Amino acid sequence: MNWIILIIASLFEIGFATSLGKLKTATGNAYMMWFGAFVICLVLSVYLLYKATQTLPVGTAYAVWTGLGAAGIVIIGIFVFKEPATFWRMFFMTTLIASIVGLKFVS
């Protein structure tokens, strides 16, 4: 169950990073909406990470949370923010995901 909570925490981490990216270009009411989304996602992400660490090792949980969030925001960056999908970006994202899977298996 705590692995599911950790994955949901990572999704909220992706949410706050996406909101942060949208804040750069937003103005007026859109700015306030994205700022609100940023704060809500940040709080939920960290709270769920805290809950997951009640039974999972802190180092593993933090690495998975950060890694899934990083991989997710790279994917969002490619599709939403039109960032380049170069070979090396995809290669290192793949190695990051493989490392996360490895941590799951040894924990």
Biopython code that builds the backbone (N, CA, C, O; Angstrom):
import numpy as np
from Bio.PDB.StructureBuilder import StructureBuilder

atoms = [
    (1, "MET", "N", (0.821, -1.207, 0.000)),
    (1, "MET", "CA", (0.000, 0.000, 0.000)),
    (1, "MET", "C", (0.863, 1.268, 0.000)),
    (1, "MET", "O", (0.532, 2.245, -0.671)),
    (2, "ASN", "N", (1.966, 1.249, 0.750)),
    (2, "ASN", "CA", (2.808, 2.446, 0.809)),
    (2, "ASN", "C", (3.521, 2.729, -0.506)),
    (2, "ASN", "O", (3.876, 3.874, -0.784)),
    (3, "TRP", "N", (3.736, 1.688, -1.324)),
    (3, "TRP", "CA", (4.302, 1.933, -2.650)),
    (3, "TRP", "C", (3.300, 2.691, -3.512)),
    (3, "TRP", "O", (3.688, 3.545, -4.309)),
    (4, "ILE", "N", (2.022, 2.384, -3.359)),
    (4, "ILE", "CA", (0.981, 3.110, -4.110)),
    (4, "ILE", "C", (0.934, 4.561, -3.651)),
    (4, "ILE", "O", (0.841, 5.474, -4.471)),
    (5, "ILE", "N", (0.999, 4.771, -2.341)),
    (5, "ILE", "CA", (1.024, 6.137, -1.806)),
    (5, "ILE", "C", (2.233, 6.892, -2.348)),
    (5, "ILE", "O", (2.133, 8.074, -2.678)),
    (6, "LEU", "N", (3.365, 6.219, -2.440)),
    (6, "LEU", "CA", (4.581, 6.847, -2.960)),
    (6, "LEU", "C", (4.430, 7.211, -4.435)),
    (6, "LEU", "O", (4.893, 8.271, -4.856)),
    (7, "ILE", "N", (3.803, 6.368, -5.209)),
    (7, "ILE", "CA", (3.567, 6.672, -6.630)),
    (7, "ILE", "C", (2.622, 7.860, -6.765)),
    (7, "ILE", "O", (2.836, 8.727, -7.612)),
    (8, "ILE", "N", (1.582, 7.907, -5.942)),
    (8, "ILE", "CA", (0.659, 9.049, -5.971)),
    (8, "ILE", "C", (1.391, 10.329, -5.559)),
    (8, "ILE", "O", (1.157, 11.390, -6.137)),
    (9, "ALA", "N", (2.270, 10.232, -4.567)),
    (9, "ALA", "CA", (3.078, 11.392, -4.164)),
    (9, "ALA", "C", (3.924, 11.877, -5.334)),
    (9, "ALA", "O", (4.072, 13.082, -5.535)),
    (10, "SER", "N", (4.480, 10.945, -6.106)),
    (10, "SER", "CA", (5.271, 11.314, -7.278)),
    (10, "SER", "C", (4.422, 12.003, -8.336)),
    (10, "SER", "O", (4.891, 12.926, -9.003)),
    (11, "LEU", "N", (3.178, 11.564, -8.495)),
    (11, "LEU", "CA", (2.273, 12.226, -9.448)),
    (11, "LEU", "C", (2.008, 13.669, -9.021)),
    (11, "LEU", "O", (1.952, 14.567, -9.862)),
    (12, "PHE", "N", (1.846, 13.891, -7.722)),
    (12, "PHE", "CA", (1.674, 15.262, -7.246)),
    (12, "PHE", "C", (2.957, 16.075, -7.407)),
    (12, "PHE", "O", (2.900, 17.289, -7.604)),
    (13, "GLU", "N", (4.112, 15.414, -7.325)),
    (13, "GLU", "CA", (5.372, 16.114, -7.582)),
    (13, "GLU", "C", (5.419, 16.571, -9.042)),
    (13, "GLU", "O", (5.841, 17.689, -9.337)),
    (14, "ILE", "N", (4.990, 15.709, -9.933)),
    (14, "ILE", "CA", (4.900, 16.089, -11.351)),
    (14, "ILE", "C", (3.932, 17.257, -11.510)),
    (14, "ILE", "O", (4.170, 18.171, -12.299)),
    (15, "GLY", "N", (2.841, 17.216, -10.755)),
    (15, "GLY", "CA", (1.864, 18.302, -10.796)),
    (15, "GLY", "C", (2.441, 19.629, -10.348)),
    (15, "GLY", "O", (2.182, 20.656, -10.976)),
    (16, "PHE", "N", (3.222, 19.630, -9.268)),
    (16, "PHE", "CA", (3.756, 20.925, -8.823)),
    (16, "PHE", "C", (4.847, 21.427, -9.744)),
    (16, "PHE", "O", (5.003, 22.637, -9.911)),
    (17, "ALA", "N", (5.610, 20.521, -10.349)),
    (17, "ALA", "CA", (6.624, 20.966, -11.306)),
    (17, "ALA", "C", (5.975, 21.506, -12.580)),
    (17, "ALA", "O", (6.448, 22.489, -13.150)),
    (18, "THR", "N", (4.905, 20.872, -13.022)),
    (18, "THR", "CA", (4.170, 21.355, -14.198)),
    (18, "THR", "C", (3.560, 22.716, -13.912)),
    (18, "THR", "O", (3.625, 23.618, -14.748)),
    (19, "SER", "N", (2.972, 22.865, -12.743)),
    (19, "SER", "CA", (2.397, 24.155, -12.351)),
    (19, "SER", "C", (3.453, 25.240, -12.321)),
    (19, "SER", "O", (3.206, 26.371, -12.738)),
    (20, "LEU", "N", (4.621, 24.896, -11.830)),
    (20, "LEU", "CA", (5.719, 25.847, -11.786)),
    (20, "LEU", "C", (6.102, 26.295, -13.195)),
    (20, "LEU", "O", (6.374, 27.473, -13.427)),
    (21, "GLY", "N", (6.122, 25.354, -14.127)),
    (21, "GLY", "CA", (6.421, 25.698, -15.517)),
    (21, "GLY", "C", (5.358, 26.598, -16.125)),
    (21, "GLY", "O", (5.679, 27.516, -16.879)),
    (22, "LYS", "N", (4.099, 26.343, -15.803)),
    (22, "LYS", "CA", (3.004, 27.159, -16.322)),
    (22, "LYS", "C", (2.986, 28.551, -15.699)),
    (22, "LYS", "O", (2.523, 29.505, -16.324)),
    (23, "LEU", "N", (3.484, 28.672, -14.475)),
    (23, "LEU", "CA", (3.512, 29.976, -13.798)),
    (23, "LEU", "C", (4.396, 30.976, -14.537)),
    (23, "LEU", "O", (4.162, 32.182, -14.456)),
    (24, "LYS", "N", (5.398, 30.495, -15.251)),
    (24, "LYS", "CA", (6.332, 31.400, -15.933)),
    (24, "LYS", "C", (5.637, 32.280, -16.962)),
    (24, "LYS", "O", (6.059, 33.413, -17.194)),
    (25, "THR", "N", (4.581, 31.774, -17.579)),
    (25, "THR", "CA", (3.921, 32.535, -18.649)),
    (25, "THR", "C", (2.521, 33.011, -18.283)),
    (25, "THR", "O", (1.902, 33.743, -19.054)),
    (26, "ALA", "N", (2.015, 32.613, -17.132)),
    (26, "ALA", "CA", (0.641, 32.959, -16.758)),
    (26, "ALA", "C", (0.552, 34.375, -16.193)),
    (26, "ALA", "O", (1.505, 34.896, -15.613)),
    (27, "THR", "N", (-0.610, 34.975, -16.378)),
    (27, "THR", "CA", (-0.900, 36.292, -15.806)),
    (27, "THR", "C", (-2.318, 36.295, -15.267)),
    (27, "THR", "O", (-3.127, 35.441, -15.633)),
    (28, "GLY", "N", (-2.620, 37.237, -14.410)),
    (28, "GLY", "CA", (-3.977, 37.439, -13.901)),
    (28, "GLY", "C", (-4.527, 36.226, -13.175)),
    (28, "GLY", "O", (-3.858, 35.630, -12.331)),
    (29, "ASN", "N", (-5.779, 35.864, -13.523)),
    (29, "ASN", "CA", (-6.446, 34.734, -12.868)),
    (29, "ASN", "C", (-5.749, 33.409, -13.158)),
    (29, "ASN", "O", (-5.710, 32.529, -12.298)),
    (30, "ALA", "N", (-5.199, 33.260, -14.358)),
    (30, "ALA", "CA", (-4.491, 32.030, -14.697)),
    (30, "ALA", "C", (-3.276, 31.855, -13.787)),
    (30, "ALA", "O", (-2.952, 30.740, -13.380)),
    (31, "TYR", "N", (-2.611, 32.961, -13.475)),
    (31, "TYR", "CA", (-1.459, 32.899, -12.572)),
    (31, "TYR", "C", (-1.893, 32.389, -11.197)),
    (31, "TYR", "O", (-1.239, 31.521, -10.618)),
    (32, "MET", "N", (-2.980, 32.922, -10.685)),
    (32, "MET", "CA", (-3.471, 32.507, -9.372)),
    (32, "MET", "C", (-3.894, 31.035, -9.381)),
    (32, "MET", "O", (-3.657, 30.318, -8.408)),
    (33, "MET", "N", (-4.519, 30.581, -10.473)),
    (33, "MET", "CA", (-4.925, 29.186, -10.582)),
    (33, "MET", "C", (-3.701, 28.267, -10.562)),
    (33, "MET", "O", (-3.679, 27.277, -9.831)),
    (34, "TRP", "N", (-2.686, 28.594, -11.362)),
    (34, "TRP", "CA", (-1.485, 27.762, -11.407)),
    (34, "TRP", "C", (-0.713, 27.833, -10.094)),
    (34, "TRP", "O", (-0.119, 26.840, -9.673)),
    (35, "PHE", "N", (-0.714, 28.994, -9.443)),
    (35, "PHE", "CA", (-0.047, 29.101, -8.152)),
    (35, "PHE", "C", (-0.768, 28.246, -7.112)),
    (35, "PHE", "O", (-0.128, 27.563, -6.312)),
    (36, "GLY", "N", (-2.095, 28.285, -7.123)),
    (36, "GLY", "CA", (-2.879, 27.442, -6.212)),
    (36, "GLY", "C", (-2.624, 25.963, -6.460)),
    (36, "GLY", "O", (-2.467, 25.189, -5.516)),
    (37, "ALA", "N", (-2.582, 25.570, -7.733)),
    (37, "ALA", "CA", (-2.295, 24.176, -8.079)),
    (37, "ALA", "C", (-0.897, 23.779, -7.601)),
    (37, "ALA", "O", (-0.689, 22.670, -7.110)),
    (38, "PHE", "N", (0.059, 24.704, -7.753)),
    (38, "PHE", "CA", (1.428, 24.453, -7.295)),
    (38, "PHE", "C", (1.450, 24.173, -5.795)),
    (38, "PHE", "O", (2.041, 23.186, -5.356)),
    (39, "VAL", "N", (0.810, 25.033, -5.009)),
    (39, "VAL", "CA", (0.825, 24.884, -3.548)),
    (39, "VAL", "C", (0.125, 23.597, -3.121)),
    (39, "VAL", "O", (0.636, 22.864, -2.274)),
    (40, "ILE", "N", (-1.032, 23.323, -3.699)),
    (40, "ILE", "CA", (-1.789, 22.115, -3.337)),
    (40, "ILE", "C", (-0.987, 20.861, -3.676)),
    (40, "ILE", "O", (-0.872, 19.953, -2.853)),
    (41, "CYS", "N", (-0.437, 20.813, -4.883)),
    (41, "CYS", "CA", (0.348, 19.640, -5.287)),
    (41, "CYS", "C", (1.599, 19.485, -4.432)),
    (41, "CYS", "O", (1.977, 18.367, -4.080)),
    (42, "LEU", "N", (2.242, 20.599, -4.098)),
    (42, "LEU", "CA", (3.444, 20.542, -3.263)),
    (42, "LEU", "C", (3.122, 19.961, -1.891)),
    (42, "LEU", "O", (3.809, 19.057, -1.415)),
    (43, "VAL", "N", (2.089, 20.476, -1.269)),
    (43, "VAL", "CA", (1.716, 20.018, 0.077)),
    (43, "VAL", "C", (1.317, 18.547, 0.048)),
    (43, "VAL", "O", (1.768, 17.768, 0.888)),
    (44, "LEU", "N", (0.476, 18.157, -0.912)),
    (44, "LEU", "CA", (0.046, 16.759, -0.990)),
    (44, "LEU", "C", (1.208, 15.827, -1.298)),
    (44, "LEU", "O", (1.290, 14.729, -0.746)),
    (45, "SER", "N", (2.095, 16.254, -2.166)),
    (45, "SER", "CA", (3.234, 15.423, -2.526)),
    (45, "SER", "C", (4.129, 15.135, -1.322)),
    (45, "SER", "O", (4.503, 13.989, -1.070)),
    (46, "VAL", "N", (4.461, 16.179, -0.592)),
    (46, "VAL", "CA", (5.341, 16.007, 0.571)),
    (46, "VAL", "C", (4.631, 15.236, 1.686)),
    (46, "VAL", "O", (5.253, 14.414, 2.359)),
    (47, "TYR", "N", (3.345, 15.490, 1.886)),
    (47, "TYR", "CA", (2.602, 14.762, 2.913)),
    (47, "TYR", "C", (2.542, 13.267, 2.584)),
    (47, "TYR", "O", (2.762, 12.426, 3.455)),
    (48, "LEU", "N", (2.244, 12.948, 1.334)),
    (48, "LEU", "CA", (2.177, 11.532, 0.945)),
    (48, "LEU", "C", (3.546, 10.870, 1.013)),
    (48, "LEU", "O", (3.646, 9.691, 1.350)),
    (49, "LEU", "N", (4.600, 11.616, 0.696)),
    (49, "LEU", "CA", (5.951, 11.082, 0.863)),
    (49, "LEU", "C", (6.189, 10.762, 2.341)),
    (49, "LEU", "O", (6.724, 9.704, 2.673)),
    (50, "TYR", "N", (5.796, 11.663, 3.208)),
    (50, "TYR", "CA", (5.914, 11.439, 4.647)),
    (50, "TYR", "C", (5.164, 10.168, 5.060)),
    (50, "TYR", "O", (5.698, 9.349, 5.808)),
    (51, "LYS", "N", (3.932, 10.002, 4.577)),
    (51, "LYS", "CA", (3.142, 8.819, 4.922)),
    (51, "LYS", "C", (3.815, 7.543, 4.423)),
    (51, "LYS", "O", (3.823, 6.529, 5.121)),
    (52, "ALA", "N", (4.376, 7.592, 3.225)),
    (52, "ALA", "CA", (5.030, 6.406, 2.662)),
    (52, "ALA", "C", (6.265, 6.023, 3.470)),
    (52, "ALA", "O", (6.590, 4.842, 3.589)),
    (53, "THR", "N", (6.952, 7.018, 4.025)),
    (53, "THR", "CA", (8.174, 6.717, 4.786)),
    (53, "THR", "C", (7.884, 6.153, 6.174)),
    (53, "THR", "O", (8.811, 5.836, 6.918)),
    (54, "GLN", "N", (6.620, 6.025, 6.524)),
    (54, "GLN", "CA", (6.281, 5.408, 7.800)),
    (54, "GLN", "C", (6.698, 3.937, 7.813)),
    (54, "GLN", "O", (7.027, 3.397, 8.869)),
    (55, "THR", "N", (6.685, 3.285, 6.645)),
    (55, "THR", "CA", (7.075, 1.872, 6.583)),
    (55, "THR", "C", (8.187, 1.599, 5.574)),
    (55, "THR", "O", (8.874, 0.584, 5.683)),
    (56, "LEU", "N", (8.377, 2.473, 4.608)),
    (56, "LEU", "CA", (9.454, 2.279, 3.627)),
    (56, "LEU", "C", (10.719, 2.976, 4.103)),
    (56, "LEU", "O", (10.639, 3.973, 4.821)),
    (57, "PRO", "N", (11.879, 2.471, 3.716)),
    (57, "PRO", "CA", (13.115, 3.174, 4.074)),
    (57, "PRO", "C", (13.136, 4.576, 3.471)),
    (57, "PRO", "O", (12.766, 4.754, 2.310)),
    (58, "VAL", "N", (13.558, 5.557, 4.236)),
    (58, "VAL", "CA", (13.525, 6.953, 3.799)),
    (58, "VAL", "C", (14.363, 7.155, 2.541)),
    (58, "VAL", "O", (13.920, 7.819, 1.604)),
    (59, "GLY", "N", (15.552, 6.598, 2.510)),
    (59, "GLY", "CA", (16.415, 6.771, 1.343)),
    (59, "GLY", "C", (15.805, 6.215, 0.077)),
    (59, "GLY", "O", (15.865, 6.852, -0.974)),
    (60, "THR", "N", (15.221, 5.035, 0.164)),
    (60, "THR", "CA", (14.577, 4.426, -1.001)),
    (60, "THR", "C", (13.346, 5.227, -1.410)),
    (60, "THR", "O", (13.158, 5.516, -2.592)),
    (61, "ALA", "N", (12.515, 5.584, -0.447)),
    (61, "ALA", "CA", (11.297, 6.328, -0.761)),
    (61, "ALA", "C", (11.617, 7.666, -1.416)),
    (61, "ALA", "O", (10.983, 8.053, -2.398)),
    (62, "TYR", "N", (12.600, 8.364, -0.870)),
    (62, "TYR", "CA", (12.957, 9.667, -1.426)),
    (62, "TYR", "C", (13.521, 9.521, -2.839)),
    (62, "TYR", "O", (13.192, 10.310, -3.725)),
    (63, "ALA", "N", (14.364, 8.522, -3.046)),
    (63, "ALA", "CA", (14.939, 8.299, -4.378)),
    (63, "ALA", "C", (13.857, 7.964, -5.393)),
    (63, "ALA", "O", (13.892, 8.463, -6.518)),
    (64, "VAL", "N", (12.903, 7.132, -5.016)),
    (64, "VAL", "CA", (11.812, 6.770, -5.923)),
    (64, "VAL", "C", (10.927, 7.979, -6.194)),
    (64, "VAL", "O", (10.561, 8.233, -7.342)),
    (65, "TRP", "N", (10.583, 8.721, -5.155)),
    (65, "TRP", "CA", (9.750, 9.915, -5.291)),
    (65, "TRP", "C", (10.400, 10.921, -6.237)),
    (65, "TRP", "O", (9.756, 11.443, -7.147)),
    (66, "THR", "N", (11.670, 11.180, -6.008)),
    (66, "THR", "CA", (12.391, 12.131, -6.841)),
    (66, "THR", "C", (12.560, 11.608, -8.264)),
    (66, "THR", "O", (12.368, 12.345, -9.231)),
    (67, "GLY", "N", (12.916, 10.349, -8.385)),
    (67, "GLY", "CA", (13.154, 9.770, -9.707)),
    (67, "GLY", "C", (11.907, 9.714, -10.564)),
    (67, "GLY", "O", (11.938, 10.087, -11.737)),
    (68, "LEU", "N", (10.797, 9.245, -9.982)),
    (68, "LEU", "CA", (9.544, 9.207, -10.749)),
    (68, "LEU", "C", (9.087, 10.615, -11.110)),
    (68, "LEU", "O", (8.595, 10.856, -12.212)),
    (69, "GLY", "N", (9.253, 11.533, -10.177)),
    (69, "GLY", "CA", (8.893, 12.921, -10.463)),
    (69, "GLY", "C", (9.736, 13.504, -11.579)),
    (69, "GLY", "O", (9.223, 14.190, -12.463)),
    (70, "ALA", "N", (11.031, 13.230, -11.539)),
    (70, "ALA", "CA", (11.934, 13.741, -12.577)),
    (70, "ALA", "C", (11.603, 13.140, -13.939)),
    (70, "ALA", "O", (11.530, 13.855, -14.939)),
    (71, "ALA", "N", (11.407, 11.841, -13.974)),
    (71, "ALA", "CA", (11.057, 11.188, -15.245)),
    (71, "ALA", "C", (9.716, 11.711, -15.768)),
    (71, "ALA", "O", (9.561, 11.966, -16.963)),
    (72, "GLY", "N", (8.763, 11.866, -14.869)),
    (72, "GLY", "CA", (7.448, 12.363, -15.277)),
    (72, "GLY", "C", (7.497, 13.770, -15.833)),
    (72, "GLY", "O", (6.843, 14.068, -16.833)),
    (73, "ILE", "N", (8.267, 14.641, -15.194)),
    (73, "ILE", "CA", (8.321, 16.027, -15.666)),
    (73, "ILE", "C", (9.114, 16.128, -16.966)),
    (73, "ILE", "O", (8.871, 17.036, -17.760)),
    (74, "VAL", "N", (10.051, 15.221, -17.197)),
    (74, "VAL", "CA", (10.726, 15.199, -18.500)),
    (74, "VAL", "C", (9.713, 14.852, -19.590)),
    (74, "VAL", "O", (9.700, 15.471, -20.654)),
    (75, "ILE", "N", (8.874, 13.871, -19.321)),
    (75, "ILE", "CA", (7.845, 13.490, -20.295)),
    (75, "ILE", "C", (6.866, 14.638, -20.509)),
    (75, "ILE", "O", (6.518, 14.942, -21.650)),
    (76, "ILE", "N", (6.414, 15.284, -19.431)),
    (76, "ILE", "CA", (5.524, 16.443, -19.547)),
    (76, "ILE", "C", (6.227, 17.555, -20.314)),
    (76, "ILE", "O", (5.619, 18.211, -21.161)),
    (77, "GLY", "N", (7.492, 17.764, -20.022)),
    (77, "GLY", "CA", (8.256, 18.797, -20.722)),
    (77, "GLY", "C", (8.297, 18.556, -22.218)),
    (77, "GLY", "O", (8.181, 19.496, -23.004)),
    (78, "ILE", "N", (8.460, 17.316, -22.613)),
    (78, "ILE", "CA", (8.508, 16.989, -24.041)),
    (78, "ILE", "C", (7.158, 17.227, -24.701)),
    (78, "ILE", "O", (7.087, 17.828, -25.773)),
    (79, "PHE", "N", (6.087, 16.759, -24.067)),
    (79, "PHE", "CA", (4.766, 16.834, -24.704)),
    (79, "PHE", "C", (4.034, 18.151, -24.482)),
    (79, "PHE", "O", (3.302, 18.594, -25.367)),
    (80, "VAL", "N", (4.209, 18.789, -23.325)),
    (80, "VAL", "CA", (3.470, 20.009, -23.020)),
    (80, "VAL", "C", (4.302, 21.261, -23.314)),
    (80, "VAL", "O", (3.817, 22.214, -23.923)),
    (81, "PHE", "N", (5.557, 21.240, -22.873)),
    (81, "PHE", "CA", (6.393, 22.429, -23.014)),
    (81, "PHE", "C", (7.277, 22.401, -24.256)),
    (81, "PHE", "O", (8.090, 23.302, -24.462)),
    (82, "LYS", "N", (7.119, 21.367, -25.085)),
    (82, "LYS", "CA", (7.835, 21.243, -26.367)),
    (82, "LYS", "C", (9.356, 21.247, -26.197)),
    (82, "LYS", "O", (10.074, 21.811, -27.023)),
    (83, "GLU", "N", (9.840, 20.622, -25.132)),
    (83, "GLU", "CA", (11.279, 20.478, -24.932)),
    (83, "GLU", "C", (11.794, 19.375, -25.851)),
    (83, "GLU", "O", (11.027, 18.491, -26.230)),
    (84, "PRO", "N", (13.077, 19.405, -26.217)),
    (84, "PRO", "CA", (13.594, 18.403, -27.152)),
    (84, "PRO", "C", (13.671, 17.008, -26.528)),
    (84, "PRO", "O", (13.966, 16.858, -25.342)),
    (85, "ALA", "N", (13.402, 16.000, -27.345)),
    (85, "ALA", "CA", (13.491, 14.602, -26.914)),
    (85, "ALA", "C", (14.724, 13.982, -27.573)),
    (85, "ALA", "O", (14.612, 13.142, -28.466)),
    (86, "THR", "N", (15.884, 14.408, -27.123)),
    (86, "THR", "CA", (17.129, 13.933, -27.724)),
    (86, "THR", "C", (17.440, 12.506, -27.259)),
    (86, "THR", "O", (16.890, 12.016, -26.272)),
    (87, "PHE", "N", (18.317, 11.879, -27.985)),
    (87, "PHE", "CA", (18.721, 10.513, -27.630)),
    (87, "PHE", "C", (19.242, 10.452, -26.204)),
    (87, "PHE", "O", (18.832, 9.581, -25.437)),
    (88, "TRP", "N", (20.140, 11.362, -25.831)),
    (88, "TRP", "CA", (20.759, 11.308, -24.514)),
    (88, "TRP", "C", (19.766, 11.593, -23.396)),
    (88, "TRP", "O", (19.867, 11.000, -22.323)),
    (89, "ARG", "N", (18.819, 12.478, -23.622)),
    (89, "ARG", "CA", (17.779, 12.715, -22.598)),
    (89, "ARG", "C", (16.980, 11.442, -22.363)),
    (89, "ARG", "O", (16.734, 11.056, -21.220)),
    (90, "MET", "N", (16.580, 10.798, -23.442)),
    (90, "MET", "CA", (15.791, 9.571, -23.323)),
    (90, "MET", "C", (16.632, 8.439, -22.722)),
    (90, "MET", "O", (16.124, 7.641, -21.935)),
    (91, "PHE", "N", (17.899, 8.371, -23.087)),
    (91, "PHE", "CA", (18.789, 7.345, -22.549)),
    (91, "PHE", "C", (18.913, 7.475, -21.034)),
    (91, "PHE", "O", (18.753, 6.495, -20.307)),
    (92, "PHE", "N", (19.194, 8.676, -20.565)),
    (92, "PHE", "CA", (19.381, 8.861, -19.131)),
    (92, "PHE", "C", (18.066, 8.759, -18.360)),
    (92, "PHE", "O", (18.068, 8.342, -17.202)),
    (93, "MET", "N", (16.952, 9.128, -18.977)),
    (93, "MET", "CA", (15.665, 8.924, -18.320)),
    (93, "MET", "C", (15.391, 7.426, -18.179)),
    (93, "MET", "O", (14.861, 6.984, -17.160)),
    (94, "THR", "N", (15.747, 6.655, -19.191)),
    (94, "THR", "CA", (15.571, 5.204, -19.123)),
    (94, "THR", "C", (16.434, 4.600, -18.017)),
    (94, "THR", "O", (15.973, 3.726, -17.283)),
    (95, "THR", "N", (17.672, 5.056, -17.892)),
    (95, "THR", "CA", (18.531, 4.534, -16.818)),
    (95, "THR", "C", (18.001, 4.948, -15.444)),
    (95, "THR", "O", (18.135, 4.206, -14.471)),
    (96, "LEU", "N", (17.400, 6.135, -15.372)),
    (96, "LEU", "CA", (16.804, 6.581, -14.115)),
    (96, "LEU", "C", (15.646, 5.665, -13.725)),
    (96, "LEU", "O", (15.548, 5.248, -12.571)),
    (97, "ILE", "N", (14.787, 5.357, -14.662)),
    (97, "ILE", "CA", (13.646, 4.475, -14.381)),
    (97, "ILE", "C", (14.128, 3.075, -14.019)),
    (97, "ILE", "O", (13.582, 2.446, -13.113)),
    (98, "ALA", "N", (15.153, 2.583, -14.724)),
    (98, "ALA", "CA", (15.709, 1.268, -14.391)),
    (98, "ALA", "C", (16.263, 1.258, -12.965)),
    (98, "ALA", "O", (16.127, 0.260, -12.258)),
    (99, "SER", "N", (16.877, 2.342, -12.542)),
    (99, "SER", "CA", (17.401, 2.438, -11.172)),
    (99, "SER", "C", (16.267, 2.420, -10.151)),
    (99, "SER", "O", (16.390, 1.802, -9.094)),
    (100, "ILE", "N", (15.173, 3.092, -10.466)),
    (100, "ILE", "CA", (14.015, 3.104, -9.561)),
    (100, "ILE", "C", (13.442, 1.707, -9.410)),
    (100, "ILE", "O", (13.122, 1.275, -8.302)),
    (101, "VAL", "N", (13.312, 0.999, -10.530)),
    (101, "VAL", "CA", (12.807, -0.384, -10.486)),
    (101, "VAL", "C", (13.754, -1.249, -9.658)),
    (101, "VAL", "O", (13.306, -2.083, -8.871)),
    (102, "GLY", "N", (15.062, -1.052, -9.833)),
    (102, "GLY", "CA", (16.040, -1.789, -9.049)),
    (102, "GLY", "C", (15.886, -1.528, -7.559)),
    (102, "GLY", "O", (15.963, -2.457, -6.755)),
    (103, "LEU", "N", (15.670, -0.277, -7.184)),
    (103, "LEU", "CA", (15.460, 0.036, -5.758)),
    (103, "LEU", "C", (14.229, -0.657, -5.207)),
    (103, "LEU", "O", (14.229, -1.111, -4.063)),
    (104, "LYS", "N", (13.180, -0.742, -6.012)),
    (104, "LYS", "CA", (11.955, -1.419, -5.574)),
    (104, "LYS", "C", (12.235, -2.893, -5.304)),
    (104, "LYS", "O", (11.747, -3.455, -4.324)),
    (105, "PHE", "N", (13.021, -3.515, -6.176)),
    (105, "PHE", "CA", (13.287, -4.934, -6.011)),
    (105, "PHE", "C", (14.180, -5.263, -4.810)),
    (105, "PHE", "O", (14.060, -6.341, -4.228)),
    (106, "VAL", "N", (15.055, -4.358, -4.444)),
    (106, "VAL", "CA", (15.941, -4.639, -3.317)),
    (106, "VAL", "C", (15.389, -4.140, -1.989)),
    (106, "VAL", "O", (15.998, -4.376, -0.945)),
    (107, "SER", "N", (14.261, -3.463, -2.004)),
    (107, "SER", "CA", (13.672, -2.956, -0.746)),
    (107, "SER", "C", (12.620, -3.896, -0.203)),
    (107, "SER", "O", (12.029, -3.623, 0.842)),
]
sb = StructureBuilder()
sb.init_structure("model")
sb.init_model(0)
sb.init_chain("A")
sb.init_seg("    ")
for serial, (resi, resn, name, xyz) in enumerate(atoms, 1):
    if name == "N":
        sb.init_residue(resn, " ", resi, " ")
    sb.init_atom(name, np.array(xyz, "f"), 0.0, 1.0, " ", f" {name:<3s}", serial, name[0])
structure = sb.get_structure()
